[in-house]
Amino acid sequence: MTMSANRFVAYLRRAVVCLLLSVLCWSSIATLPAIAAIQVRLFDLSYHECPPEIGEGSVTPGGTTLKANCYLITGKAENKSSKTVVDADVFGRIYDANGNPVLQNRTRVGAIDVIPPGISDFEIRISVPYDQPTPLQLEQFKASGFTAKVRG
């Protein structure tokens, strides 16, 4: 074989090895389990004042201490997947009796540690500034979580 033929064969071997390694890498990535957020429907929402032992609290925006009322939001969570959802973030809008938002500039209300498949009860504690009038309006509540812990 000539010198140029030897170079061509060496180049071809390197190309085949690179192609095989590339296919191997991509196939191993494709077989990893997908981690996607699971949506959970929240319904039958209500709220009530916290019991005295957990109801003491204050709201401290920017370091200023303000009096606050403590409420527990309760309801049902429907997990339609066949897997348990963990660390589910709960989102929703909460308004006071005048239609003013209770949680300024945010819709994340809290979290639910574990939501088994099917329908289950949940409870979330919130603090509401003392001067916001009741009744509260709970709107657009939903939860989203994963089948395994994502955070440390």
N, C-alpha and C positions, 0 to 999 in steps of 0.2 A: 504494500500500500504506500501511496505517496504521502508526503507531509501534510498536504491540504486534506486528504481523505482521513488521515488520523485525527486532525483537528475537528473535522466535521463529526466523526464518530464520538469523540470526547464531548463535543458540544451537545450532540443528540442524547448521550447518556445523562448529562447534567440536566437537560430539559425534561427527560422522562422522570428522573428522580424528583425534581422540583414539582412536577405535575402530580406525581403520586403522593408526595408529602402534603401538597395543597389539598388534594381530595381527601386525604386522611384527616387533616385538621378540620375541614369544613364538615365532614360527616360526623365527627365527634361533637362538634358544636351543635349540629342539627338534632342530635339525640338527647341533649340536655333537657331536663324538664322545664317547661315554660312557667315563669312566675308572672302571673297576671292578677290584677286586682279583681276581687269578687265583689259584685254589687249586692247589697242587702237592703231589702225594703223595710222601712220602719212605719208602723201604723198604730192605731189606738193610743195616740199620745195624750198624756195628761201631765199635770204637775201638782205638787203640794209642797208646803213648807217643810224644811228639814227638821228632824227631831232635834231637841236642844243640844244633845251631845255632839252633833256634827254641824249644827247651825251657826255657831259663832264664827264670825269672819268679817273681812273688810275687803274693799276693792282698792288697789294701790296703783293707779296709773301715774307714771312719772315720779314715783316716790312719795306722792301725797296720799295719806290714808283717809279713806271715805267710808262711812257706814254702808253696809250692804245687807241685803236679805238673801238668805240661802233657800234654794228650791231644789227639789229632786224631780227630774223629768223621767217619767216612766212610760213604758209602752211595750209593743211586741216587735220582734225582729224576725223577718222571714228570710232564711238562708236557703235558696233553691238548689244550691250545689249539694253534692254528696259528701263534701269535705267540711271539716270544722274550720271556721274563719277565726284568726287570731289578730289581736291589735287592730281592730277595726276603728277607723276614724269616723266620727259622726259629724255630719254637716246639717245645718238647718238655719232658718231665720226665726228669730224671736223678737216680737214687738210688744211694747207696753199697751195700755188701754187707749193711748192717744195715737197709736200707730208708729211710734218712734222706735228705732232699733235699740234693743237692750245691749247687745254685744257690738259695739262700734267697730266698723271696718273689718269684720271677720265673720265667717260662716261656720268655722270649725267650732263645734260646741263641746266636744270631749271625745272619749274613746270607750269602746267596749272590749274587754280583755278577750273573751271567748264567745263565739256564736256557733252553736252546734247546728248540724243540718236540721231543717224544719223550722218550726215556729217556737220562739223562746221569749221570755221576759227580759227586759233590760232596765237599767236605772243609771242616770247621769246626774251629778251634782253641778249646779251652776250658782254663781254669785251675781246678784242684780243690784245695781246702785239703789240705795235706800229710797230715793225720791222718785223712782219710776213707778207710776200707778199700775195696779193690776185691774182686770185680769190680763194675763199674758196671752199672746197669740203665738202658737207654734206652727210654723209653716215650712214646707219643702224639706222635710227631714229625710235623710238617707244615710247609709253607712257603706264604707268600702274598706276591705281588708284583704289579707293574704292567708294562705294555708300553712305558712310557716313564719316564724318570727323574722322580721326584716331589720328591725332596730336592735341595737345591742343592749 
